[in-house]
C-alpha cells in the first residue's frame, strides 16, 4: 500500500484538510481516526452538479452521512457545493474528469478546499470480469496514483471495482490508497434471487482472501440501487449487505447511489430505503470505536448461510450475526471470548432482531431469515466485582430540539470506584463523562447506552430507552384561561399512517398580535388534544424558516413534508375576529388513538404567547369512531 508523506500543510494548502491511511490501518482525517459513512452522487448524470447539488448535500447530511462522492469539475459554482458540505460536516471524495493531459486543472482548483479529502482515480478498475484486458490496468492506476499525489500529497486516492468471485484484485494491491468494492446482487441475475444475500457474502469473502495480509484498506460499496427492470433492495436486504463486508474487515461504507438521474433518485424513488439508511448510519456511528480499533475475529457458526464476527475492545466485545437465508429460521451457537458472561445486550433494541442469550460461553439462539443481530457483552476481570451503571435523564418529559441532562454519577462499584463513563446517546452521538447535556434532533425512542469502567478496568453496561417527544408545551392536563371561539376539529385515520390527517379551525373571537409571539424566531406553536383519559396527542410546529411573518396580519407556516410532528400548514391571523387554522398529515403525526374517550379538549398553545381552546362533548355536533373524529363548538 502506498504511504502518504508528512501531513504538514504547504502554504498554498492552508485551508486544506489532510487525509491519510495511518499505520493503524484506518483512514485518518486531520490526524484523527475516521470511519467513512458515505454515499455516491453520480452528479454528471442530468448535470446535477455545483449549486444544483447543494440541496442533496443537505439531505445527505440530514441522513447522517459523513462523506459524499459527487462529480465535480472546474465550474465556479462547485464552491457553493463544497462550502455546503463543509458547513454540514460532510467530507467530499471528488469524482473528476481525467482527460489525456491529466486532472491538474480540476485538482489544483479545489484541493485547498477543506471539504475535499480524496479523489476518485478510476471506476470499475478491474472490469471487465472476463478479461483479459482491464478498463484500467495496474500500471495505469500506479501512474494515476503518483500523479494525484504529486498534485495533492495530503489527500487520498480511491478507485472502485468489482467484488464478485473471480474479479481480479491481487494485482491491484498498492496502486491506490483506498480500494472500494461494489456488490449489487439484488436484480443482477448472477444467481437466483434466493441466493442474492449469500452472493454478497461470497463476494466479500473473495475480497478478503485476495487482499490477504497486504494491509490494503478497503471500503464496501453496497447496493442502494436498482438495475434496469429490477427493484431496489428492501431495507432489510440493504442492512444485511452492509454488515457482511464489515464482518470481513471493511473500514468504511460508500453506498451506491443517492442520485443516478431522476429515475434513480433514492430519497424519492425508494423513500423507505432512504429512511432506513438514516438508521443504519446511526448504527455505524455507534459501532465506530469497535470497527476502527477492535480486534476483529470471524466466528464459526456451523451453517453456511449464517455468518458471525466479533470485535473486542477495552474489556467489551461486539458480536454481529447475520443470516442470508430467505425462508428458514436457523439455530445458532457461536463461541465467545473466554470469560464472557450474560447479559448479551441488544445494541439496537428498536430493531426486531434480538433474543440470543449466553449459555456455557456461547451466544445461542435462533436467527430468522435475512436478520442481522448485534450484541454487546462486558468481559469481567477475574477476582473483581464489575461496576453497576445507573442512568437518569432530566427533564423526564424530553422534547426534540430542547436540551436535556444525562447523568451517570449514581453508578457504583462495590469493591472500588467508577473511573470512566462512556455514553452512546442513541442518535450517533458518543461522549464521555459522568454527566452532560444533549439535544436530540428527532422525536421517538432513543436508546441510551452507558458503559462504566472501574479502577480495575472492568466494565458494566446498561441500555435504557429515552422517550423524546415532539413538544414539551402540552401540559398533562388542559391549561386554564385559554381563549374560546367558534371551532372545528377533524381527525381522520383510515388505518394507514401515511394517510392520517388533522385540521383545526378557531375563529370569531379576539386575539391580539402580541399573543402569537414570533414563530419565525422563538415561539413554538403546539397542538394539544386531551380526552377523558388525559393527554392524547401532543405535536407542534417549531420556530424557524418554515414560518413567514406577515406583519399585522400574523404568520403563515408551510412544511410540505410535514417533518417531525406531522404539521404541514398553519395560518395565524390576529384581530377582533381572529382566525387560526392548523393542518397536519402523514405518518409523522402522532398516533391518533381513535376513538377518544369523551369529552375532548383541544388547545392551540404559543410557547411565549396565548392559548386557544375548543371543547367537544357527546352530541349531534360530535362524531367519534375508530376512523374519524369530528367536533364543532361555539
C-alpha positions in Angstrom: 0.0 0.0 0.0 1.3 3.4 -0.9 2.1 5.6 2.1 1.4 9.3 2.2 4.1 11.6 3.2 4.2 14.1 6.1 0.9 15.7 6.9 2.2 19.2 7.3 0.2 21.6 5.1 2.0 23.6 2.4 1.5 27.3 2.5 -0.8 27.3 -0.6 -2.9 24.5 1.1 -3.5 26.4 4.3 -7.3 25.7 4.3 -7.0 22.1 3.1 -8.0 19.0 5.2 -5.4 16.3 5.4 -6.3 12.6 4.9 -4.1 9.5 5.0 -4.1 5.8 5.7 -2.4 5.6 9.0 -0.2 2.8 10.4 -3.2 1.5 12.4 -4.9 0.6 9.2 -7.6 3.3 9.4 -8.3 6.4 7.4 -7.2 9.4 9.4 -8.5 12.9 8.7 -6.5 15.8 10.2 -4.7 13.2 12.2 -7.8 11.6 13.8 -9.2 8.2 13.0 -12.2 8.4 10.7 -14.7 5.8 9.6 -16.3 6.8 6.3 -20.1 6.6 6.1 -20.7 7.8 2.6 -22.9 7.7 -0.4 -22.2 8.2 -4.1 -23.9 11.0 -6.1 -23.4 10.5 -9.8 -23.8 14.2 -10.5 -22.8 14.2 -14.1 -26.0 12.3 -15.0 -28.6 15.0 -15.6 -25.9 17.7 -14.8 -26.8 17.9 -11.1 -23.5 19.5 -10.3 -22.3 22.5 -8.4 -25.0 24.7 -7.0 -27.6 22.3 -8.3 -26.3 19.6 -5.9 -26.4 21.8 -2.8 -29.9 20.5 -1.7 -28.7 16.9 -1.9 -25.6 17.8 0.2 -28.1 18.9 2.9 -30.2 15.8 2.5 -27.1 13.6 2.8 -26.0 15.4 6.0 -29.5 15.2 7.4 -29.4 11.4 6.8 -26.2 11.2 8.9 -23.6 10.6 6.2 -20.1 12.0 6.8 -18.8 11.5 3.3 -20.2 12.0 -0.2 -18.8 11.3 -3.6 -20.1 13.8 -6.2 -18.9 14.7 -9.6 -17.0 18.0 -9.6 -15.3 19.9 -12.4 -13.9 23.4 -13.0 -17.2 25.3 -12.9 -17.1 28.1 -10.3 -20.4 27.2 -8.6 -18.8 24.0 -7.4 -17.5 26.1 -4.5 -21.1 26.5 -3.3 -21.4 22.7 -3.2 -18.2 22.3 -1.3 -19.0 25.2 1.1 -22.3 23.5 1.9 -20.5 20.2 2.6 -18.1 21.9 5.0 -20.9 23.7 6.8 -22.7 20.4 7.4 -19.6 18.4 8.4 -19.6 16.3 5.2 -16.3 15.4 3.6 -16.0 15.0 -0.2 -14.4 12.3 -2.3 -14.3 14.0 -5.6 -15.1 12.2 -8.9 -13.3 14.3 -11.5 -12.7 14.1 -15.3 -9.4 12.6 -16.2 -8.5 13.9 -19.6 -5.5 12.8 -21.7 -3.5 15.7 -20.3 -4.3 14.8 -16.7 -6.5 16.1 -13.9 -4.3 19.0 -12.8 -6.9 21.7 -13.8 -9.5 20.2 -11.6 -7.4 19.1 -8.6 -5.4 22.4 -8.4 -8.6 24.4 -8.4 -10.2 22.6 -5.5 -7.5 20.8 -3.5 -7.3 23.6 -0.9 -11.0 23.4 -0.1 -11.5 21.9 3.4 -14.3 19.6 2.2 -12.0 17.5 0.0 -10.2 14.5 1.4 -10.0 12.1 -1.5 -10.1 11.8 -5.3 -11.5 9.0 -7.5 -8.8 7.9 -9.8 -10.8 5.2 -11.6 -14.2 3.5 -11.6 -14.7 -0.2 -12.4 -10.9 -0.5 -12.3 -10.8 -4.3 -12.5 -13.5 -4.8 -15.1 -14.4 -6.4 -17.4 -14.9 -9.6 -15.3 -13.8 -12.0 -18.1 -10.7 -10.1 -19.2 -8.1 -10.4 -20.5 -7.7 -6.6 -20.7 -8.6 -4.2 -17.9 -10.5 -0.9 -18.1 -7.6 0.5 -16.0 -4.6 -1.8 -15.8 -2.4 -1.8 -12.7 0.3 0.2 -14.4 -2.2 2.9 -15.3 -3.5 3.1 -11.7 0.0 3.3 -10.4 0.7 6.2 -12.7 -2.6 8.0 -11.8 -1.9 7.5 -8.1 1.5 9.0 -8.4 0.1 11.9 -10.5 -2.6 12.6 -7.9 -0.2 12.6 -5.0 2.1 14.9 -6.9 -0.8 17.4 -7.1 -2.4 16.7 -3.7 0.1 14.9 -1.5 -2.1 15.2 1.6 -5.2 13.6 0.2 -6.3 10.0 -0.5 -6.5 8.2 -3.8 -9.5 5.9 -4.3 -10.8 3.5 -7.0 -13.8 1.3 -7.1 -14.0 -2.2 -8.6 -15.9 -5.4 -8.8 -16.1 -7.9 -5.9 -17.8 -10.9 -7.4 -15.6 -14.0 -7.0 -13.2 -14.1 -9.9 -12.8 -10.4 -10.3 -9.0 -9.8 -10.3 -7.9 -7.9 -7.2 -4.5 -9.0 -6.0 -2.6 -7.4 -8.9 -4.0 -4.0 -8.0 -2.9 -4.0 -4.4 -0.9 -0.9 -3.6 -2.0 1.0 -6.7 -4.3 3.3 -4.6 -4.7 4.3 -1.0 -8.3 3.0 -0.6 -10.0 0.3 -2.6 -13.7 0.3 -2.9 -15.7 -2.9 -3.8 -19.1 -2.9 -5.4 -21.7 -5.6 -4.6 -25.1 -5.1 -6.2 -26.6 -8.7 -6.2 -30.3 -7.8 -6.0 -31.6 -8.0 -9.5 -28.2 -8.7 -11.1 -29.3 -12.2 -12.0 -25.9 -13.7 -11.3 -27.8 -16.3 -9.3 -31.4 -16.9 -8.3 -32.8 -14.1 -6.1 -32.9 -16.6 -3.1 -29.1 -16.5 -3.2 -28.6 -12.8 -3.6 -27.6 -12.1 0.1 -25.2 -15.1 0.1 -23.7 -13.8 -3.2 -22.8 -10.6 -1.3 -21.1 -12.7 1.4 -19.3 -14.8 -1.2 -18.1 -11.6 -2.9 -16.6 -10.1 0.3 -15.0 -13.5 1.2 -13.3 -13.2 -2.2 -12.2 -9.6 -1.4 -10.8 -10.6 2.0 -8.9 -13.5 0.6 -7.5 -11.5 -2.4 -6.3 -8.8 -0.1 -4.9 -11.3 2.4 -2.2 -9.9 4.7 -1.2 -7.0 2.4 -2.7 -4.3 4.7 -4.6 -2.8 1.8 -7.5 -0.7 3.2 -10.9 -1.3 1.6 -14.4 0.1 1.9 -17.6 -1.5 0.9 -20.0 -0.1 -1.8 -23.2 -1.9 -1.0 -26.4 -1.7 -3.1 -28.9 1.2 -2.7 -29.6 1.0 -6.5 -31.9 -0.9 -8.9 -30.8 -2.5 -12.1 -32.8 -1.7 -15.3 -36.1 -3.6 -15.0 -35.3 -4.5 -11.4 -36.1 -3.3 -7.9 -34.3 -1.6 -5.0 -33.2 -3.8 -2.1 -35.6 -3.8 0.8 -34.3 -2.0 4.0 -33.8 -5.5 5.5 -31.7 -6.7 2.5 -29.6 -3.5 2.4 -28.8 -3.8 6.1 -27.7 -7.4 5.6 -25.5 -6.4 2.7 -23.9 -3.7 4.8 -22.9 -5.9 7.7 -21.4 -8.7 5.7 -18.4 -6.7 4.5 -17.9 -5.2 7.9 -17.5 -8.8 9.2 -14.8 -9.2 6.7 -12.8 -6.1 7.6 -14.2 -3.2 5.6 -13.0 0.1 7.0 -15.8 2.2 5.6 -19.0 2.3 3.6 -19.9 4.1 0.4 -23.4 3.3 -0.8 -24.4 3.3 -4.4 -26.2 5.6 -5.0 -28.1 8.7 -3.9 -28.5 10.2 -7.4 -28.1 8.5 -10.8 -30.7 10.6 -12.7 -34.3 11.4 -11.9 -35.5 7.8 -12.2 -32.9 6.7 -9.6 -33.1 9.4 -7.0 -33.0 7.4 -3.8 -34.9 9.8 -1.5 -37.8 9.9 -4.0 -37.7 6.6 -5.8 -37.1 4.4 -2.7 -38.1 6.5 0.3 -38.3 3.5 2.6 -34.7 2.5 1.9 -33.5 6.1 2.2 -35.3 6.4 5.6 -33.7 3.2 6.9 -30.2 4.3 5.7 -30.6 7.1 8.3 -31.0 4.3 11.0 -28.1 2.3 9.7 -25.9 5.4 9.8 -26.7 5.8 13.5 -25.8 2.2 14.0 -22.4 2.6 12.3 -21.6 5.7 14.4 -22.5 3.7 17.5 -20.1 0.9 16.4 -17.3 3.1 15.1 -14.9 2.6 18.0 -15.1 -1.1 17.6 -14.9 -1.0 13.8 -11.8 1.2 13.9 -9.9 -0.1 16.9 -11.4 -3.5 17.9 -9.7 -6.9 17.3 -11.9 -8.5 14.7 -12.5 -12.3 14.6 -14.7 -14.2 12.2 -16.6 -16.8 14.1 -17.7 -20.3 13.0 -21.5 -20.9 13.1 -21.8 -24.4 11.7 -24.1 -23.2 8.9 -23.0 -21.9 5.5 -25.8 -19.3 5.4 -25.2 -17.8 8.9 -22.1 -15.6 9.4 -20.7 -14.1 12.5 -17.8 -11.9 13.7 -16.7 -10.2 16.8 -14.8 -7.0 17.7 -13.1 -7.0 21.1 -12.0 -3.6 22.6 -11.2 -2.4 26.1 -13.0 -5.1 28.1 -16.0 -5.4 25.8 -17.0 -7.4 22.7 -19.4 -6.7 19.9 -20.9 -9.7 18.1 -22.7 -9.5 14.8 -24.6 -12.5 13.5 -26.4 -12.4 10.1 -28.4 -14.9 8.0 -28.5 -14.8 4.2 -31.3 -17.4 4.1 -34.6 -16.1 2.6 -37.1 -18.5 4.3 -35.6 -20.6 7.2 -35.0 -19.7 10.8 -31.7 -21.3 11.9 -30.4 -22.2 15.3 -27.1 -20.5 16.2 -24.3 -21.1 18.7 -21.1 -19.1 18.4 -18.1 -19.1 20.7 -17.5 -16.0 22.8 -14.1 -14.8 24.2 -13.1 -16.6 27.4 -14.9 -15.2 30.4 -17.8 -13.6 28.6 -20.9 -13.6 30.7 -24.5 -12.7 30.4 -26.3 -10.5 29.6 -25.8 -10.1 25.9 -27.1 -6.6 25.4 -29.1 -6.0 22.2 -27.3 -2.9 20.9 -30.1 -1.6 18.7 -33.4 -2.5 20.6 -35.5 -0.7 18.1 -34.8 -3.5 15.6 -36.8 -6.7 15.9 -33.6 -8.8 15.6 -32.9 -10.0 19.2 -33.4 -12.9 21.5 -30.0 -14.6 21.7 -28.5 -15.4 25.2 -25.2 -16.6 26.7 -25.0 -20.3 27.5 -21.8 -22.0 28.5 -19.5 -19.5 26.8 -21.6 -19.4 23.6 -24.0 -16.9 22.2 -27.0 -19.1 21.3 -30.5 -18.6 19.9 -32.3 -18.6 16.6 -31.9 -16.2 13.7 -34.7 -15.6 11.3 -34.4 -15.1 7.5 -32.3 -12.1 6.4 -31.8 -10.9 10.0 -28.8 -9.1 11.4 -28.3 -9.4 15.2 -25.9 -7.1 17.1 -24.9 -7.8 20.7 -22.5 -6.2 23.2 -21.0 -8.1 26.2 -18.9 -7.0 29.0 -15.8 -9.1 29.8 -15.3 -9.3 33.6 -11.9 -9.0 35.3 -11.0 -12.1 37.3 -11.3 -11.5 41.1 -13.1 -8.2 40.6 -16.7 -7.1 41.0 -17.9 -5.3 37.9 -19.3 -1.8 38.2 -23.0 -1.2 38.0 -24.2 1.6 35.7 -27.1 3.9 36.5 -28.7 6.4 34.1 -31.1 9.3 34.7 -32.3 11.8 32.1 -33.9 15.1 33.0 -36.4 16.6 32.4 -38.4 13.4 32.4 -40.5 14.8 29.6 -37.9 15.5 26.9 -38.8 17.1 23.6 -36.6 17.1 20.5 -34.7 20.4 19.9 -34.6 21.1 23.6 -31.6 20.5 25.9 -31.7 17.6 28.4 -29.2 16.4 31.0 -28.0 12.8 31.2 -26.4 11.7 34.4 -24.5 8.5 35.3 -23.0 9.7 38.6 -25.1 7.3 40.6 -23.2 4.3 39.1 -21.4 2.2 41.7 -18.6 -0.2 42.2 -18.7 -2.5 45.3 -15.0 -3.1 45.5 -13.5 0.1 44.2 -14.6 3.2 42.3 -16.0 4.1 38.9 -13.4 5.9 36.9 -14.9 6.4 33.4 -18.3 6.8 31.8 -18.8 6.3 28.1 -22.1 7.2 26.5 -23.9 6.3 23.3 -26.9 8.7 23.2 -28.8 6.7 20.6 -28.6 9.1 17.7 -24.9 8.6 16.7 -23.5 10.8 19.4 -20.7 9.3 21.5 -19.4 11.2 24.6 -17.6 10.6 27.8 -18.0 11.9 31.4 -20.2 11.2 34.4 -22.9 13.7 33.1 -23.6 16.1 30.4 -26.2 17.9 28.3 -27.6 16.8 24.9 -30.3 17.9 22.5 -31.9 15.2 20.5 -32.9 16.4 17.0 -35.7 13.9 16.2 -38.6 12.7 18.3 -39.0 9.0 19.1 -37.4 6.4 21.3 -33.7 6.8 21.6 -31.8 4.0 23.3 -29.1 5.4 25.5 -26.2 3.2 26.3 -23.9 3.8 29.3 -20.7 1.8 29.9 -18.9 2.5 33.2 -15.4 1.3 33.9 -13.9 0.7 37.4 -10.4 1.2 38.8 -9.5 -2.4 37.9 -10.6 -1.9 34.2 -13.8 -3.9 34.4 -16.9 -2.6 32.6 -20.6 -2.6 33.2 -23.2 -1.6 30.6 -26.9 -0.7 30.6 -29.1 0.4 27.7 -32.2 2.4 28.6 -35.0 3.9 26.4 -35.5 7.7 26.5 -38.8 8.8 25.0 -38.1 12.1 23.1 -41.4 13.8 22.4 -42.4 16.3 19.7 -43.1 19.1 22.2 -42.9 19.9 25.9 -45.6 22.6 25.6 -48.5 20.2 26.2 -49.1 20.0 30.0 -50.5 16.8 31.5 -54.0 18.4 31.9 -55.6 21.3 29.9 -54.4 24.8 30.7 -56.8 27.2 32.4 -57.7 30.6 30.9 -57.5 29.8 27.2 -59.5 31.9 24.8 -62.6 30.3 23.4 -64.2 30.8 20.0 -66.0 29.0 17.2 -64.0 25.9 16.4 -63.9 22.9 14.2 -61.6 19.9 14.8 -61.3 16.9 12.4 -59.1 13.8 12.6 -59.1 11.1 10.0 -57.2 7.8 10.5 -58.0 5.2 7.7 -55.6 2.7 9.3 -52.6 3.7 7.1 -50.2 6.0 8.9 -49.3 7.9 5.7 -53.0 8.9 5.2 -53.7 10.4 8.6 -55.0 13.9 8.6 -55.7 16.6 11.1 -57.4 20.0 10.8 -58.2 22.6 13.5 -60.0 25.9 12.9 -60.6 28.5 15.6 -62.2 31.9 14.8 -64.8 34.6 15.6 -63.1 35.8 18.7 -60.4 38.3 19.6 -56.7 37.7 19.5 -54.1 40.4 19.7 -51.0 40.1 17.5 -48.7 40.0 20.6 -50.3 36.8 21.8 -49.0 35.0 18.7 -45.4 35.6 19.8 -42.9 35.3 16.9 -42.8 31.8 15.4 -40.1 32.9 12.9 -37.6 33.1 15.7 -38.6 31.9 19.1 -42.3 30.8 19.5 -43.3 27.2 19.3 -46.9 26.6 18.4 -48.2 23.4 19.9 -51.4 21.4 19.4 -52.6 19.6 22.5 -55.5 17.2 22.5 -57.0 15.8 25.7 -59.7 13.3 26.2 -61.2 11.7 29.3 -58.1 9.6 29.8 -55.7 12.6 29.7 -53.2 13.9 27.1 -53.9 12.1 23.9 -52.0 14.0 21.2 -49.1 16.4 21.5 -47.5 17.9 18.4 -46.1 21.2 17.3 -44.5 23.4 14.7 -41.1 24.6 16.0 -39.9 28.2 15.3 -37.8 28.6 12.2 -37.7 29.2 8.5 -41.0 27.4 7.7 -42.8 30.3 9.3 -43.3 33.6 7.4 -44.1 36.9 9.2 -47.0 38.7 7.5 -46.8 41.9 9.5 -50.0 43.0 11.2 -51.9 40.0 9.6 -49.9 37.5 11.6 -48.0 34.4 10.4 -48.0 31.6 7.9 -46.4 28.1 8.3 -45.7 25.7 5.5 -43.9 22.4 5.6 -44.9 20.2 2.6 -43.0 17.2 4.0 -44.7 17.5 7.4 -41.5 16.8 9.2 -41.3 15.8 12.9 -44.8 16.4 14.4 -46.7 16.0 11.1 -48.0 19.6 10.9 -48.0 20.8 7.3 -49.5 24.2 7.3 -50.9 26.9 9.6 -52.3 30.4 9.3 -52.4 32.6 12.4 -54.4 35.8 11.8 -55.0 38.1 14.7 -57.6 40.8 15.3 -61.1 41.3 16.8 -62.3 38.5 14.6 -59.2 36.3 14.6 -58.8 33.2 12.6 -56.4 30.4 13.5 -56.0 27.3 11.3 -53.7 24.3 11.6 -53.4 21.2 9.4 -51.4 18.1 9.6 -50.9 14.9 7.6 -49.0 11.7 7.2 -47.0 9.2 9.3 -45.2 11.9 11.3 -48.4 12.8 13.0 -48.6 11.1 16.4 -50.8 8.0 16.6 -54.3 9.4 16.8 -55.7 6.7 19.1 -59.3 6.9 17.9 -61.9 6.7 19.2 -61.5 9.2 22.0 -63.0 8.9 25.5 -65.3 11.9 25.5 -65.2 14.8 26.3 -62.4 16.1 24.2 -60.5 19.4 24.7 -58.2 20.8 22.0 -55.8 23.6 22.8 -53.5 25.6 20.5 -50.6 27.0 22.5 -48.0 29.6 21.7 -45.0 28.9 23.9 -44.4 32.5 24.8 -47.9 33.9 24.0 -51.5 32.8 24.1 -53.7 29.8 24.3 -56.9 29.0 22.3 -59.4 26.2 23.0 -62.2 24.1 21.7 -64.2 21.5 23.7 -66.3 18.7 22.3 -68.8 16.5 24.3 -71.1 13.8 23.1 -73.9 15.1 21.0 -75.1 15.8 17.4 -72.1 18.1 16.7 -69.5 15.3 17.5 -68.7 12.2 15.6 -66.2 9.8 17.3 -65.3 6.5 15.6 -62.1 4.4 15.1 -61.5 6.1 11.8 -62.9 9.7 12.3 -63.3 12.4 14.9 -65.3 15.5 14.0 -66.3 18.1 16.5 -67.7 21.6 16.5 -68.1 24.1 19.3 -69.1 27.7 19.8 
